[in-house]
Amino acid sequence: ATTTTTTTTTVVKAAHMEIAPPSILDTLRTLLKDDDVSKVVCVPYFLSPGRHATEDVPQLIREAREVLGEEGLLSSSSPTEGDTNSGGSEKGEREITVSAALGSHLESMLGAVDDLVEWALEEAE
């Protein structure tokens, strides 16, 4: 019998929509080229699911996929119009998915706030 062990490593990186580096494109490029990841989950880091999280970030990711495809960092063509959760359908294709905004999970956010309050109270003692 042969046993194969697969280790999955999670890489977390930040990116910005505009003004401050690194850009979404630059971070995706680093993840695909330098970190050699096969799946990317983009989590819009906003406290509510507003326009940036629901429209702007997915559009920037679609544009980045097109550029990355042209650079040969994706094994298939860029997603079709309106497709923000594409990729990974063909063998060897790099998958880039967009999740809901961080703030769209209210219970999780409240838990994080509760943890910060508890930490601050302990530090104050």
C-alpha positions as a Markdown table, in Angstrom:
| # | Residue | x | y | z |
|---|---|---|---|---|
| 1 | Ala | 0.0 | 0.0 | 0.0 |
| 2 | Thr | 1.2 | 3.5 | -0.8 |
| 3 | Thr | 0.2 | 6.5 | 1.3 |
| 4 | Thr | 0.4 | 10.0 | -0.1 |
| 5 | Thr | 0.2 | 13.0 | 2.2 |
| 6 | Thr | -0.9 | 16.3 | 0.8 |
| 7 | Thr | -0.2 | 19.4 | 2.7 |
| 8 | Thr | -2.3 | 22.5 | 2.1 |
| 9 | Thr | -0.8 | 25.8 | 2.9 |
| 10 | Thr | -2.9 | 28.9 | 3.3 |
| 11 | Val | -1.4 | 32.2 | 2.2 |
| 12 | Val | -3.1 | 35.4 | 3.2 |
| 13 | Lys | -2.2 | 38.7 | 1.6 |
| 14 | Ala | -3.7 | 42.2 | 1.5 |
| 15 | Ala | -4.5 | 44.3 | -1.6 |
| 16 | His | -6.0 | 47.7 | -2.1 |
| 17 | Met | -8.5 | 49.0 | -4.7 |
| 18 | Glu | -6.7 | 52.2 | -5.4 |
| 19 | Ile | -4.1 | 54.7 | -4.2 |
| 20 | Ala | -2.1 | 52.5 | -1.7 |
| 21 | Pro | 0.0 | 49.6 | -2.9 |
| 22 | Pro | -0.2 | 46.7 | -3.4 |
| 23 | Ser | -3.0 | 46.7 | -6.0 |
| 24 | Ile | -5.4 | 43.8 | -6.5 |
| 25 | Leu | -3.6 | 42.9 | -9.7 |
| 26 | Asp | -0.1 | 43.0 | -8.1 |
| 27 | Thr | -1.2 | 40.8 | -5.2 |
| 28 | Leu | -2.9 | 38.3 | -7.4 |
| 29 | Arg | 0.2 | 38.2 | -9.6 |
| 30 | Thr | 2.4 | 37.5 | -6.5 |
| 31 | Leu | 0.0 | 34.8 | -5.3 |
| 32 | Leu | 0.1 | 33.0 | -8.7 |
| 33 | Lys | 3.7 | 33.6 | -9.7 |
| 34 | Asp | 5.7 | 33.7 | -6.5 |
| 35 | Asp | 3.5 | 31.7 | -4.1 |
| 36 | Asp | 2.4 | 29.3 | -6.9 |
| 37 | Val | -1.1 | 29.0 | -5.5 |
| 38 | Ser | -3.9 | 27.1 | -7.4 |
| 39 | Lys | -6.9 | 28.7 | -5.6 |
| 40 | Val | -7.4 | 32.3 | -4.6 |
| 41 | Val | -10.3 | 33.5 | -2.5 |
| 42 | Cys | -10.7 | 37.3 | -2.6 |
| 43 | Val | -12.5 | 38.6 | 0.5 |
| 44 | Pro | -13.6 | 42.2 | 0.2 |
| 45 | Tyr | -12.6 | 43.7 | 3.5 |
| 46 | Phe | -15.5 | 46.1 | 4.1 |
| 47 | Leu | -17.8 | 46.4 | 7.0 |
| 48 | Ser | -20.9 | 46.3 | 4.8 |
| 49 | Pro | -21.7 | 44.9 | 1.4 |
| 50 | Gly | -21.7 | 48.3 | -0.4 |
| 51 | Arg | -20.8 | 49.2 | -3.9 |
| 52 | His | -17.1 | 48.7 | -3.5 |
| 53 | Ala | -17.6 | 45.2 | -2.3 |
| 54 | Thr | -20.3 | 44.2 | -4.7 |
| 55 | Glu | -19.3 | 46.0 | -7.9 |
| 56 | Asp | -15.9 | 47.6 | -7.8 |
| 57 | Val | -13.8 | 44.8 | -6.3 |
| 58 | Pro | -15.3 | 42.1 | -8.6 |
| 59 | Gln | -14.7 | 44.3 | -11.6 |
| 60 | Leu | -11.1 | 44.9 | -10.6 |
| 61 | Ile | -10.7 | 41.1 | -10.2 |
| 62 | Arg | -12.2 | 40.5 | -13.7 |
| 63 | Glu | -9.7 | 43.0 | -15.1 |
| 64 | Ala | -6.8 | 41.4 | -13.2 |
| 65 | Arg | -7.8 | 38.0 | -14.5 |
| 66 | Glu | -7.7 | 39.3 | -18.1 |
| 67 | Val | -4.2 | 40.7 | -17.6 |
| 68 | Leu | -2.9 | 37.6 | -15.7 |
| 69 | Gly | -4.3 | 35.5 | -18.6 |
| 70 | Glu | -2.4 | 37.6 | -21.1 |
| 71 | Glu | 0.7 | 37.2 | -19.0 |
| 72 | Gly | 0.3 | 33.4 | -19.1 |
| 73 | Leu | -0.3 | 33.0 | -15.3 |
| 74 | Leu | -3.8 | 31.4 | -15.9 |
| 75 | Ser | -4.2 | 28.3 | -18.0 |
| 76 | Ser | -7.5 | 29.4 | -19.5 |
| 77 | Ser | -9.1 | 32.5 | -20.8 |
| 78 | Ser | -10.5 | 35.3 | -18.6 |
| 79 | Pro | -14.0 | 34.9 | -17.2 |
| 80 | Thr | -17.0 | 35.8 | -19.3 |
| 81 | Glu | -18.8 | 39.1 | -18.6 |
| 82 | Gly | -20.5 | 39.1 | -15.2 |
| 83 | Asp | -18.7 | 36.1 | -14.0 |
| 84 | Thr | -17.0 | 36.9 | -10.7 |
| 85 | Asn | -16.7 | 33.4 | -9.4 |
| 86 | Ser | -15.1 | 31.7 | -12.3 |
| 87 | Gly | -12.1 | 29.6 | -12.7 |
| 88 | Gly | -11.1 | 26.1 | -11.8 |
| 89 | Ser | -13.4 | 24.4 | -14.2 |
| 90 | Glu | -10.6 | 22.9 | -16.4 |
| 91 | Lys | -7.7 | 20.7 | -15.1 |
| 92 | Gly | -4.8 | 22.9 | -14.2 |
| 93 | Glu | -6.7 | 26.2 | -14.2 |
| 94 | Arg | -6.0 | 28.6 | -11.5 |
| 95 | Glu | -9.2 | 29.5 | -9.5 |
| 96 | Ile | -10.0 | 33.0 | -8.4 |
| 97 | Thr | -13.2 | 33.4 | -6.4 |
| 98 | Val | -14.8 | 36.4 | -4.8 |
| 99 | Ser | -16.6 | 35.9 | -1.5 |
| 100 | Ala | -19.2 | 38.1 | 0.1 |
| 101 | Ala | -17.9 | 41.2 | 2.0 |
| 102 | Leu | -16.4 | 40.6 | 5.4 |
| 103 | Gly | -19.1 | 42.7 | 7.0 |
| 104 | Ser | -21.9 | 40.6 | 5.4 |
| 105 | His | -21.4 | 38.0 | 8.2 |
| 106 | Leu | -22.9 | 40.0 | 11.1 |
| 107 | Glu | -22.6 | 37.3 | 13.7 |
| 108 | Ser | -18.9 | 36.7 | 12.9 |
| 109 | Met | -18.3 | 40.4 | 13.0 |
| 110 | Leu | -20.0 | 40.8 | 16.4 |
| 111 | Gly | -17.9 | 37.9 | 17.7 |
| 112 | Ala | -14.7 | 39.7 | 16.6 |
| 113 | Val | -15.9 | 42.9 | 18.2 |
| 114 | Asp | -16.6 | 41.0 | 21.4 |
| 115 | Asp | -13.1 | 39.5 | 21.4 |
| 116 | Leu | -11.6 | 43.0 | 21.0 |
| 117 | Val | -13.7 | 44.4 | 23.8 |
| 118 | Glu | -12.6 | 41.5 | 26.1 |
| 119 | Trp | -9.0 | 42.0 | 25.1 |
| 120 | Ala | -9.2 | 45.8 | 25.8 |
| 121 | Leu | -10.8 | 45.2 | 29.2 |
| 122 | Glu | -8.1 | 42.7 | 30.2 |
| 123 | Glu | -5.3 | 45.1 | 29.0 |
| 124 | Ala | -6.9 | 47.9 | 31.1 |
| 125 | Glu | -6.6 | 45.8 | 34.3 |
